[in-house]
Amino acid sequence: MSNQEFLKTLERMKEVHDSKSQDYADPNNPLSNFDVSEYGLHLFTSDRDKCFAWPIFTKLARLSTLLNSGNAPNNESIEDSFVDIANYVILWKCDFMGREKKNPLNKELFDLIVLMPDNQVDELLQFVLTLREARNKNFPQDKSHLDALKFMEEDHQKLGQMIRKGDWPDLREPKKSK
């Protein structure tokens, strides 16, 4: 590759950057689209959900820049931005629903907890907190996930027995200490 080709490539990169920057970023803050995306990512705890939120917030930042400036876009149209956002949301919905189908236990457990008698919810919460505490105390960062699962298996069996027996604690109002 010649030096001339390298310089032409750099010039093309500058043109694309400038053109896109006008569509995606506030003129006073060339990184504003990243600021919006960063804010959006903080709204979610699941890494998988963040994968979908990031392009949506990036497109929302672009849409905001275009609509607030009143300028015609240099690249894709405003309508395309709306369609992109809608597509990302639908893809996210499909992915989320697929995850729910793969792990129906989450919904079943939620339904069971919601239907529990008041007097059983607190005991279940205490049980879960005890499991979390045991995990945090007994498994330093260098232990494998499988080791943690083996350690907690006995407690999970106890939880399964509680579920099968309908022997639920009351989690709605914590016990008051005297």
ROZA-725433 format. One record per residue: residue number from 1; chain; x, y, z of N, C-alpha, C, O in turn. Coordinates in pm, 1 decimal, decimal comma. Example, Ala and Ser with C-alpha at 12.3 -4.5 7.8 and 13.67 -1.06 7.14 Angstrom:
// ROZA-725433
> 1 A 1319,0 -569,0 780,0 1230,0 -450,0 780,0 1320,0 -330,0 780,0 1423,6 -331,9 846,5
> 2 A 1285,0 -225,0 708,0 1367,0 -106,0 714,0 1290,0 3,0 787,0 1340,9 113,8 803,9
END
This chain:
// ROZA-725433
> 1 A 85,2 -118,0 0,0 0,0 0,0 0,0 89,2 123,5 0,0 188,0 132,3 72,9
> 2 A 51,2 216,5 -82,9 130,4 338,9 -92,4 88,3 438,0 15,3 -20,6 428,2 71,9
> 3 A 174,4 531,1 41,8 145,4 637,4 137,5 24,6 719,2 89,9 -55,8 765,9 170,5
> 4 A 13,6 735,5 -41,6 -98,3 811,7 -98,7 -231,9 744,0 -67,6 -328,5 811,3 -31,9
> 5 A -237,8 611,4 -80,9 -359,9 536,2 -49,7 -395,4 550,6 97,9 -512,3 566,5 133,1
> 6 A -295,2 545,0 182,8 -316,1 561,6 327,1 -377,3 698,8 356,4 -473,9 708,9 432,0
> 7 A -321,8 802,9 297,4 -372,4 939,5 319,5 -513,5 956,6 263,9 -595,2 1026,0 324,5
> 8 A -544,1 894,1 148,8 -680,2 898,9 93,3 -778,8 831,4 188,5 -890,5 879,3 207,8
> 9 A -736,6 720,3 247,3 -822,5 649,4 342,8 -848,5 735,3 465,4 -961,5 741,1 513,9
> 10 A -746,1 801,7 515,8 -764,1 891,9 630,3 -859,4 1007,0 596,0 -942,5 1045,5 678,2
> 11 A -847,3 1060,9 476,5 -936,7 1169,6 434,6 -1081,0 1121,0 426,3 -1173,3 1190,9 468,0
> 12 A -1099,7 1001,2 372,5 -1235,2 942,7 364,6 -1291,5 919,9 504,8 -1409,4 945,3 529,5
> 13 A -1207,6 872,3 595,8 -1250,9 853,1 734,2 -1295,8 985,3 795,6 -1396,5 989,6 866,3
> 14 A -1222,2 1093,2 769,3 -1258,0 1225,3 821,4 -1392,6 1270,1 764,9 -1475,6 1323,6 838,4
> 15 A -1414,9 1249,1 636,4 -1542,2 1287,9 574,1 -1659,5 1212,5 638,2 -1761,2 1272,5 672,9
> 16 A -1644,2 1082,6 653,2 -1751,2 1001,2 713,6 -1774,3 1044,3 858,5 -1888,5 1058,9 902,1
> 17 A -1665,8 1064,5 932,0 -1677,8 1108,0 1071,8 -1752,7 1241,1 1081,2 -1846,2 1254,1 1160,2
> 18 A -1712,6 1338,8 1001,8 -1776,6 1470,9 1007,1 -1923,7 1462,7 969,2 -2008,3 1524,8 1033,6
> 19 A -1954,2 1386,8 865,5 -2092,0 1373,0 819,8 -2179,3 1305,9 925,6 -2289,2 1352,6 955,4
> 20 A -2130,0 1197,7 981,0 -2207,6 1125,2 1082,3 -2216,8 1204,9 1211,4 -2320,2 1203,9 1278,2
> 21 A -2110,0 1273,4 1246,5 -2109,1 1351,5 1369,4 -2219,1 1458,1 1366,8 -2281,8 1485,8 1469,0
> 22 A -2241,4 1516,6 1251,0 -2347,7 1617,4 1238,9 -2485,1 1556,1 1262,8 -2574,9 1623,6 1313,2
> 23 A -2502,7 1428,7 1227,1 -2630,4 1361,5 1247,1 -2646,3 1308,1 1389,8 -2756,9 1306,9 1443,7
> 24 A -2535,6 1264,0 1451,0 -2545,5 1191,8 1577,8 -2515,2 1274,7 1701,8 -2563,8 1241,0 1809,7
> 25 A -2438,3 1379,7 1691,3 -2390,9 1447,8 1811,5 -2430,0 1594,6 1814,0 -2448,5 1658,3 1710,3
> 26 A -2441,9 1645,4 1933,7 -2467,4 1787,2 1957,1 -2342,2 1864,9 1913,9 -2230,7 1822,0 1943,7
> 27 A -2358,5 1977,6 1844,6 -2240,5 2051,8 1799,1 -2149,4 2096,2 1914,5 -2028,7 2111,6 1895,5
> 28 A -2206,1 2116,7 2032,6 -2126,2 2159,1 2148,6 -2063,4 2041,7 2223,7 -1978,0 2061,2 2310,2
> 29 A -2105,6 1921,2 2190,5 -2051,3 1802,7 2256,1 -2046,1 1688,9 2155,0 -2145,2 1618,4 2135,8
> 30 A -1932,9 1670,6 2091,0 -1923,2 1567,7 1987,3 -1941,3 1424,8 2039,3 -1954,2 1331,2 1960,4
> 31 A -1942,4 1408,1 2170,5 -1961,5 1274,8 2228,2 -2098,6 1260,7 2293,6 -2121,1 1167,6 2371,0
> 32 A -2189,2 1351,4 2263,3 -2320,8 1350,2 2330,0 -2397,7 1220,9 2304,8 -2470,5 1175,0 2392,8
> 33 A -2383,1 1161,7 2187,5 -2453,7 1036,1 2161,8 -2403,8 925,1 2253,9 -2481,3 838,2 2293,8
> 34 A -2275,6 927,5 2287,7 -2221,8 828,8 2381,3 -2271,6 855,9 2523,2 -2294,9 763,0 2600,5
> 35 A -2287,7 984,4 2556,6 -2342,6 1019,3 2688,4 -2483,6 964,1 2703,7 -2518,2 907,8 2807,5
> 36 A -2564,7 980,5 2599,6 -2702,0 930,0 2603,0 -2701,4 776,7 2613,7 -2777,1 719,3 2692,0
> 37 A -2616,3 711,9 2535,4 -2608,3 565,6 2540,2 -2562,5 517,3 2677,2 -2615,0 419,1 2729,7
> 38 A -2465,0 586,0 2734,8 -2416,7 546,9 2867,9 -2529,1 557,7 2970,2 -2547,1 469,1 3053,8
> 39 A -2604,6 667,2 2962,5 -2718,3 683,1 3053,8 -2815,6 565,6 3036,5 -2860,9 507,4 3135,1
> 40 A -2847,2 531,7 2912,8 -2941,2 424,0 2885,6 -2894,8 290,0 2938,4 -2975,6 210,6 2986,7
> 41 A -2765,1 264,1 2929,7 -2712,7 135,9 2977,9 -2726,6 122,7 3128,7 -2744,6 12,2 3179,9
> 42 A -2718,5 233,7 3199,9 -2730,7 230,1 3346,3 -2871,9 194,3 3391,9 -2892,9 162,5 3509,0
> 43 A -2967,3 199,1 3301,8 -3105,6 166,5 3337,6 -3129,2 15,8 3347,1 -3232,5 -27,7 3397,9
> 44 A -3033,9 -63,8 3298,4 -3052,0 -208,7 3291,8 -2940,6 -280,5 3365,9 -2826,0 -235,5 3367,4
> 45 A -2975,5 -392,6 3427,3 -2875,4 -472,5 3497,6 -2828,5 -590,8 3414,0 -2715,1 -635,9 3429,8
> 46 A -2911,9 -640,6 3327,4 -2877,2 -756,5 3245,1 -2785,9 -714,7 3130,2 -2817,0 -622,0 3055,4
> 47 A -2672,0 -784,9 3116,9 -2582,2 -755,7 3005,1 -2652,0 -778,5 2871,7 -2628,7 -705,1 2775,7
> 48 A -2737,1 -879,5 2865,6 -2809,4 -907,9 2741,5 -2900,9 -790,7 2705,6 -2905,0 -748,9 2589,9
> 49 A -2974,2 -737,6 2803,4 -3061,7 -623,4 2776,7 -2981,1 -500,0 2736,0 -3025,7 -421,0 2652,7
> 50 A -2863,4 -483,9 2794,4 -2777,6 -370,7 2757,8 -2735,8 -378,3 2611,1 -2719,2 -275,6 2545,3
> 51 A -2718,7 -502,1 2559,8 -2682,9 -518,6 2418,2 -2789,1 -460,3 2326,6 -2757,8 -408,3 2219,6
> 52 A -2913,4 -468,7 2368,1 -3022,5 -413,6 2287,5 -3044,2 -265,9 2317,8 -3078,2 -188,6 2228,2
> 53 A -3025,1 -226,5 2442,0 -3048,1 -86,1 2480,5 -2947,8 7,1 2412,8 -2983,2 118,3 2373,5
> 54 A -2822,6 -37,7 2399,1 -2719,3 49,8 2344,7 -2754,7 105,9 2205,9 -2751,7 227,8 2189,2
> 55 A -2788,0 22,7 2105,6 -2818,1 83,3 1975,1 -2946,7 167,1 1977,8 -2960,0 263,0 1901,7
> 56 A -3040,5 131,0 2065,0 -3164,8 208,8 2074,2 -3133,6 348,4 2125,9 -3181,2 447,4 2070,3
> 57 A -3054,3 357,0 2231,3 -3020,9 488,8 2285,6 -2932,2 567,8 2190,2 -2942,0 690,4 2184,3
> 58 A -2845,7 499,4 2115,2 -2764,3 568,1 2015,1 -2854,0 628,8 1907,2 -2833,9 742,9 1865,6
> 59 A -2952,8 551,7 1862,5 -3046,6 602,9 1761,5 -3133,3 715,3 1818,3 -3165,0 811,0 1747,8
> 60 A -3171,7 703,7 1945,8 -3249,3 810,9 2008,9 -3167,2 939,6 2016,7 -3220,1 1048,8 1996,4
> 61 A -3038,5 926,2 2046,1 -2951,0 1043,9 2049,5 -2944,4 1108,2 1911,6 -2950,3 1230,5 1899,0
> 62 A -2932,2 1025,2 1808,3 -2927,7 1077,1 1670,9 -3058,5 1146,9 1636,0 -3059,5 1256,3 1579,6
> 63 A -3169,1 1081,1 1670,7 -3300,8 1137,8 1642,1 -3317,3 1272,4 1713,1 -3369,0 1367,9 1655,2
> 64 A -3273,8 1278,9 1836,8 -3280,7 1404,0 1912,7 -3200,1 1513,9 1843,6 -3247,5 1626,6 1829,2
> 65 A -3078,8 1480,7 1801,3 -2993,9 1578,6 1732,7 -3061,3 1628,2 1605,5 -3064,8 1748,4 1579,3
> 66 A -3114,2 1536,6 1527,5 -3176,5 1575,2 1400,2 -3303,8 1657,3 1421,8 -3323,0 1760,5 1357,5
> 67 A -3390,6 1611,4 1512,5 -3517,1 1681,7 1533,7 -3496,0 1817,6 1598,0 -3566,3 1913,1 1565,1
> 68 A -3399,8 1827,8 1689,5 -3375,5 1955,1 1757,9 -3302,7 2055,7 1670,0 -3320,1 2176,3 1687,3
> 69 A -3222,0 2008,3 1576,4 -3146,3 2100,4 1490,9 -3230,4 2151,4 1374,0 -3209,4 2262,3 1324,7
> 70 A -3325,3 2069,7 1330,5 -3403,9 2106,9 1213,7 -3329,1 2088,1 1082,9 -3383,3 2116,7 976,2
> 71 A -3206,4 2040,9 1089,4 -3126,4 2018,4 968,0 -3164,2 1885,9 903,3 -3205,8 1791,1 969,8
> 72 A -3148,1 1882,7 770,8 -3169,7 1756,6 699,4 -3053,4 1662,9 731,0 -2939,1 1707,5 740,7
> 73 A -3081,3 1534,5 747,1 -2972,6 1440,5 778,2 -2875,6 1425,3 661,9 -2913,0 1438,3 545,3
> 74 A -2752,1 1397,8 695,6 -2649,4 1372,1 594,1 -2651,6 1227,6 547,3 -2608,0 1196,4 436,5
> 75 A -2702,0 1140,9 631,6 -2698,1 998,6 601,6 -2840,7 945,3 593,6 -2919,2 992,9 511,6
> 76 A -2875,1 849,0 675,9 -3008,8 790,8 669,8 -3114,0 893,1 712,4 -3084,9 986,3 787,4
> 77 A -3235,2 874,2 664,0 -3342,8 969,5 690,3 -3392,1 960,1 834,7 -3361,9 864,6 906,2
> 78 A -3468,5 1061,1 875,7 -3530,8 1061,1 1007,9 -3625,5 942,0 1018,3 -3630,0 874,3 1121,0
> 79 A -3701,2 916,6 911,5 -3791,1 801,1 911,5 -3713,8 671,0 934,2 -3759,6 582,8 1006,8
> 80 A -3596,2 659,9 871,6 -3513,7 540,5 891,7 -3474,2 524,3 1038,4 -3466,9 412,3 1089,1
> 81 A -3448,9 636,0 1106,1 -3414,2 627,8 1249,2 -3530,9 572,2 1329,9 -3511,8 487,5 1417,2
> 82 A -3652,4 620,3 1300,5 -3770,1 566,9 1369,6 -3785,8 416,6 1342,4 -3813,7 338,8 1433,6
> 83 A -3767,9 377,8 1217,8 -3781,2 236,8 1180,8 -3671,6 153,0 1247,5 -3698,0 42,6 1295,2
> 84 A -3548,5 205,6 1250,8 -3439,3 133,9 1317,9 -3471,8 111,4 1465,2 -3454,3 1,0 1516,7
> 85 A -3519,2 215,8 1532,9 -3553,1 204,1 1675,2 -3661,8 98,4 1693,6 -3652,3 13,2 1782,0
> 86 A -3764,8 104,7 1609,6 -3873,6 6,5 1619,7 -3821,3 -135,7 1595,7 -3860,0 -228,8 1666,3
> 87 A -3734,4 -152,3 1497,4 -3677,2 -284,5 1470,7 -3596,8 -335,5 1589,5 -3609,9 -451,5 1628,5
> 88 A -3512,8 -248,1 1647,4 -3433,6 -290,3 1763,5 -3524,5 -330,2 1879,8 -3497,5 -428,6 1948,6
> 89 A -3631,3 -254,7 1901,7 -3723,3 -286,4 2011,4 -3791,1 -421,1 1986,7 -3803,7 -501,2 2079,4
> 90 A -3834,5 -447,2 1864,7 -3900,5 -574,2 1833,7 -3801,2 -690,8 1845,7 -3835,9 -796,7 1898,0
> 91 A -3678,6 -671,3 1797,6 -3576,3 -775,4 1814,3 -3552,2 -803,3 1962,9 -3538,5 -918,5 2003,9
> 92 A -3547,4 -696,9 2042,5 -3526,3 -711,4 2186,1 -3641,8 -787,6 2249,9 -3621,2 -875,8 2333,2
> 93 A -3764,2 -752,1 2209,5 -3883,0 -820,6 2262,1 -3877,1 -969,2 2229,7 -3903,1 -1052,9 2316,1
> 94 A -3843,0 -1002,2 2105,6 -3834,5 -1143,2 2065,3 -3727,7 -1216,6 2145,8 -3749,0 -1329,5 2189,9
> 95 A -3613,5 -1152,4 2164,4 -3507,3 -1212,7 2242,4 -3552,4 -1232,8 2387,3 -3531,2 -1339,4 2445,1
> 96 A -3613,7 -1131,5 2444,5 -3659,2 -1139,2 2584,0 -3762,2 -1250,2 2601,3 -3754,1 -1328,4 2696,0
> 97 A -3857,8 -1257,2 2511,3 -3961,1 -1360,5 2521,4 -3898,4 -1499,5 2505,4 -3940,8 -1594,6 2571,1
> 98 A -3798,5 -1511,2 2419,2 -3728,1 -1637,6 2403,2 -3655,4 -1676,3 2530,3 -3652,5 -1793,7 2567,4
> 99 A -3596,5 -1578,1 2597,6 -3528,8 -1606,0 2724,2 -3629,5 -1650,0 2829,4 -3600,9 -1740,0 2908,3
> 100 A -3745,7 -1588,5 2831,6 -3848,9 -1624,9 2928,6 -3895,5 -1768,7 2904,8 -3918,7 -1843,7 2999,7
> 101 A -3909,0 -1806,6 2776,7 -3952,6 -1942,9 2745,7 -3846,8 -2045,0 2785,6 -3879,7 -2155,9 2827,8
> 102 A -3717,9 -2006,9 2772,0 -3610,1 -2098,7 2808,7 -3603,2 -2115,7 2959,9 -3557,4 -2219,2 3008,3
> 103 A -3647,4 -2017,3 3033,5 -3638,1 -2024,1 3178,9 -3773,0 -1990,5 3242,1 -3786,8 -1886,2 3306,1
> 104 A -3873,0 -2078,0 3224,8 -4005,7 -2049,8 3279,1 -4008,2 -2052,6 3431,3 -4105,1 -2008,0 3492,8
> 105 A -3902,0 -2104,9 3492,5 -3897,8 -2111,3 3638,0 -3907,5 -1971,5 3699,3 -3969,2 -1954,5 3804,4
> 106 A -3847,0 -1871,1 3634,6 -3854,3 -1734,8 3686,8 -3999,5 -1691,6 3703,9 -4036,8 -1640,7 3809,5
> 107 A -4080,9 -1711,1 3601,6 -4221,1 -1671,0 3608,6 -4296,5 -1756,8 3709,3 -4378,4 -1705,7 3785,6
> 108 A -4269,0 -1887,3 3709,8 -4337,8 -1975,5 3803,9 -4305,8 -1937,3 3948,1 -4395,1 -1932,0 4032,7
> 109 A -4178,7 -1910,8 3975,8 -4141,2 -1870,5 4111,5 -4206,0 -1738,1 4148,3 -4255,2 -1721,2 4259,9
> 110 A -4206,0 -1644,2 4054,4 -4269,5 -1515,3 4080,8 -4417,6 -1534,9 4112,8 -4469,0 -1478,4 4209,3
> 111 A -4485,1 -1614,9 4031,4 -4627,4 -1640,9 4055,5 -4650,0 -1706,6 4190,9 -4743,6 -1671,2 4262,6
> 112 A -4564,0 -1802,9 4226,4 -4577,2 -1869,4 4356,4 -4559,1 -1771,1 4471,4 -4634,0 -1773,8 4569,0
> 113 A -4460,1 -1685,2 4459,0 -4433,6 -1589,5 4567,0 -4548,9 -1491,6 4581,5 -4590,0 -1459,3 4693,0
> 114 A -4601,2 -1444,4 4468,6 -4713,3 -1349,9 4473,3 -4835,1 -1412,9 4539,7 -4909,8 -1344,5 4609,6
> 115 A -4855,9 -1543,1 4518,5 -4972,5 -1612,8 4573,0 -4951,5 -1666,7 4714,3 -5043,9 -1721,3 4774,5
> 116 A -4830,7 -1651,6 4766,8 -4800,9 -1703,9 4900,4 -4882,6 -1633,2 5007,2 -4914,3 -1514,9 4994,8
> 117 A -4916,1 -1706,7 5111,8 -4977,3 -1641,9 5228,0 -4877,2 -1543,8 5290,3 -4756,1 -1565,0 5285,5
> 118 A -4929,9 -1438,0 5347,7 -4845,0 -1334,1 5405,2 -4744,6 -1388,6 5505,5 -4631,4 -1340,6 5512,4
> 119 A -4784,3 -1486,8 5582,1 -4697,4 -1535,9 5689,3 -4579,9 -1619,4 5639,3 -4495,0 -1658,3 5719,4
> 120 A -4572,4 -1648,1 5509,2 -4465,1 -1733,2 5457,7 -4361,0 -1655,5 5377,3 -4252,4 -1707,5 5351,7
> 121 A -4390,9 -1536,1 5338,2 -4302,2 -1461,7 5249,0 -4172,8 -1419,7 5319,1 -4065,7 -1426,5 5258,8
> 122 A -4180,9 -1376,6 5445,2 -4062,3 -1331,3 5517,2 -3960,8 -1444,2 5535,9 -3840,4 -1422,4 5521,8
> 123 A -4008,1 -1562,6 5567,1 -3918,3 -1676,5 5586,7 -3844,6 -1712,3 5457,5 -3726,1 -1745,6 5461,6
> 124 A -3912,4 -1706,0 5344,3 -3847,8 -1733,5 5216,0 -3740,8 -1628,9 5187,0 -3630,7 -1662,8 5143,6
> 125 A -3772,5 -1503,5 5210,5 -3674,2 -1397,6 5187,8 -3551,9 -1420,3 5275,8 -3438,7 -1406,4 5229,5
> 126 A -3573,5 -1454,5 5400,1 -3461,6 -1481,0 5490,4 -3377,6 -1597,7 5439,7 -3254,9 -1595,1 5448,8
> 127 A -3443,7 -1699,4 5386,5 -3373,4 -1814,8 5331,3 -3284,4 -1772,1 5213,7 -3168,3 -1812,3 5205,5
> 128 A -3339,0 -1691,2 5124,0 -3263,4 -1644,5 5007,5 -3146,3 -1557,9 5052,4 -3036,0 -1570,9 4999,3
> 129 A -3168,8 -1470,6 5148,5 -3061,0 -1386,1 5199,2 -2950,8 -1469,8 5263,7 -2832,7 -1437,6 5251,3
> 130 A -2989,1 -1575,8 5331,9 -2891,4 -1666,9 5392,3 -2808,1 -1734,6 5283,2 -2686,6 -1748,1 5297,4
> 131 A -2872,5 -1776,8 5175,3 -2798,6 -1837,1 5063,2 -2699,7 -1737,3 5004,0 -2584,8 -1771,5 4975,9
> 132 A -2744,9 -1614,6 4985,3 -2658,2 -1511,5 4927,9 -2539,0 -1485,8 5020,1 -2425,4 -1474,6 4974,0
> 133 A -2565,2 -1476,6 5148,6 -2457,9 -1452,7 5244,9 -2357,5 -1568,1 5243,3 -2236,5 -1545,3 5246,0
> 134 A -2407,3 -1691,4 5238,9 -2318,6 -1807,6 5233,6 -2233,7 -1804,0 5107,1 -2114,1 -1833,1 5110,5
> 135 A -2295,2 -1769,0 4998,2 -2221,2 -1762,1 4871,7 -2111,5 -1656,8 4880,5 -1997,4 -1682,8 4842,3
> 136 A -2144,8 -1539,1 4930,1 -2048,1 -1429,7 4936,3 -1933,2 -1458,7 5032,0 -1819,7 -1419,4 5005,3
> 137 A -1960,4 -1526,3 5142,0 -1856,4 -1554,8 5240,5 -1767,3 -1670,3 5198,5 -1647,5 -1669,7 5226,9
> 138 A -1823,5 -1767,9 5132,1 -1750,8 -1891,7 5108,3 -1692,0 -1905,9 4969,0 -1622,2 -2003,8 4942,3
> 139 A -1717,6 -1812,5 4880,1 -1668,5 -1827,8 4744,2 -1594,1 -1704,5 4697,6 -1653,8 -1611,7 4643,1
> 140 A -1462,6 -1703,8 4719,4 -1383,7 -1592,4 4667,7 -1387,4 -1591,8 4515,5 -1429,5 -1689,2 4452,9
> 141 A -1343,6 -1482,7 4457,5 -1352,2 -1462,6 4312,4 -1286,5 -1574,4 4232,4 -1327,7 -1600,6 4119,4
> 142 A -1184,9 -1641,4 4288,4 -1115,3 -1741,9 4209,3 -1185,8 -1877,9 4207,9 -1141,4 -1968,3 4137,1
> 143 A -1293,2 -1894,7 4283,4 -1368,9 -2020,5 4280,7 -1456,7 -2021,9 4155,3 -1503,9 -1918,4 4108,3
> 144 A -1476,4 -2142,4 4103,7 -1558,4 -2153,5 3982,9 -1706,7 -2150,2 4017,0 -1746,6 -2178,2 4130,0
> 145 A -1786,4 -2116,1 3918,7 -1931,8 -2113,5 3933,4 -1983,9 -2252,5 3969,5 -2078,1 -2265,3 4047,6
> 146 A -1922,9 -2356,2 3913,0 -1966,8 -2493,0 3943,3 -1944,2 -2527,6 4089,9 -2026,1 -2596,2 4151,0
> 147 A -1833,3 -2480,3 4146,7 -1809,2 -2502,6 4289,2 -1919,1 -2437,8 4372,5 -1967,9 -2496,2 4469,2
> 148 A -1957,1 -2316,8 4333,9 -2062,8 -2246,3 4407,7 -2194,4 -2322,2 4396,1 -2267,4 -2335,0 4494,3
> 149 A -2224,8 -2372,2 4278,1 -2349,7 -2446,2 4260,2 -2350,8 -2573,7 4343,0 -2452,7 -2608,4 4402,7
> 150 A -2237,5 -2643,9 4346,8 -2229,0 -2766,1 4427,5 -2251,0 -2733,8 4574,9 -2323,3 -2804,6 4644,9
> 151 A -2187,9 -2626,6 4620,9 -2199,7 -2587,2 4760,4 -2344,6 -2555,9 4797,8 -2390,8 -2590,3 4906,6
> 152 A -2414,8 -2490,5 4706,3 -2550,6 -2446,2 4735,8 -2656,0 -2550,9 4703,1 -2773,8 -2530,3 4732,5
> 153 A -2617,1 -2661,2 4643,9 -2713,1 -2762,8 4600,2 -2803,1 -2808,8 4714,6 -2924,1 -2822,5 4696,9
> 154 A -2745,2 -2832,3 4830,3 -2824,6 -2879,0 4943,3 -2931,0 -2776,9 4981,3 -3045,6 -2812,9 5008,3
> 155 A -2892,8 -2648,6 4983,5 -2990,4 -2545,3 5016,6 -3096,8 -2531,8 4908,4 -3212,8 -2503,0 4937,8
> 156 A -3056,8 -2552,7 4782,9 -3155,2 -2547,9 4674,3 -3254,7 -2663,1 4688,5 -3373,5 -2647,3 4660,3
> 157 A -3205,6 -2778,1 4732,2 -3295,9 -2891,4 4753,6 -3396,1 -2857,3 4863,4 -3513,8 -2892,1 4853,6
> 158 A -3349,5 -2789,1 4968,1 -3440,7 -2746,6 5074,5 -3547,1 -2652,1 5018,8 -3664,8 -2662,8 5053,0
> 159 A -3504,2 -2559,0 4932,1 -3600,2 -2466,9 4871,4 -3700,5 -2543,3 4786,6 -3820,1 -2514,6 4790,6
> 160 A -3651,9 -2641,5 4709,0 -3742,4 -2723,2 4628,0 -3843,8 -2796,8 4713,3 -3960,8 -2807,5 4676,8
> 161 A -3798,1 -2847,8 4828,0 -3890,2 -2916,3 4919,0 -3994,5 -2818,4 4973,0 -4112,0 -2852,9 4985,7
> 162 A -3951,2 -2696,9 5004,4 -4045,7 -2595,2 5051,9 -4151,4 -2566,2 4945,9 -4270,2 -2554,8 4976,0
> 163 A -4105,1 -2554,3 4818,8 -4197,7 -2525,1 4709,3 -4299,2 -2638,3 4695,2 -4419,6 -2614,4 4685,7
> 164 A -4248,4 -2763,3 4694,1 -4338,7 -2877,7 4676,4 -4437,9 -2891,3 4790,9 -4553,7 -2926,5 4768,6
> 165 A -4394,2 -2864,1 4912,3 -4482,8 -2877,5 5028,6 -4576,1 -2757,6 5044,0 -4675,1 -2765,1 5116,7
> 166 A -4545,5 -2648,0 4976,6 -4623,5 -2525,8 4996,4 -4592,4 -2462,9 5131,5 -4674,3 -2389,2 5186,5
> 167 A -4475,3 -2491,8 5184,4 -4433,8 -2442,8 5315,1 -4357,6 -2311,5 5297,2 -4235,3 -2307,3 5310,2
> 168 A -4431,1 -2204,9 5267,2 -4370,1 -2077,5 5232,7 -4367,5 -1981,6 5349,8 -4462,8 -1975,7 5427,4
> 169 A -4259,7 -1906,4 5363,5 -4254,8 -1801,1 5464,2 -4323,4 -1673,7 5415,6 -4350,3 -1658,3 5296,5
> 170 A -4350,9 -1584,0 5507,2 -4414,7 -1456,5 5475,4 -4306,3 -1352,1 5445,7 -4228,3 -1317,6 5534,4
> 171 A -4300,8 -1301,3 5320,6 -4200,1 -1202,1 5283,4 -4256,0 -1060,5 5273,2 -4180,4 -966,5 5248,8
> 172 A -4382,6 -1044,1 5290,8 -4440,7 -912,2 5266,0 -4403,9 -810,3 5372,5 -4376,9 -694,8 5339,6
> 173 A -4402,1 -849,1 5497,0 -4363,7 -756,3 5601,5 -4254,4 -821,5 5684,9 -4275,6 -926,7 5745,1
> 174 A -4135,4 -757,3 5688,2 -4026,7 -817,3 5764,4 -4061,3 -826,5 5912,5 -4136,2 -744,7 5965,7
> 175 A -4005,2 -927,4 5977,3 -4026,7 -942,8 6120,3 -3961,3 -826,3 6193,1 -3849,2 -786,5 6161,3
> 176 A -4032,5 -772,3 6290,7 -3978,1 -659,4 6366,7 -3900,2 -715,0 6484,2 -3947,2 -801,4 6558,2
> 177 A -3778,2 -661,9 6499,0 -3697,6 -706,7 6612,8 -3741,0 -631,9 6737,2 -3778,1 -514,5 6733,0
> 178 A -3735,1 -703,7 6847,5 -3780,4 -644,0 6973,6 -3665,6 -587,4 7050,9 -3685,1 -533,1 7159,6
END
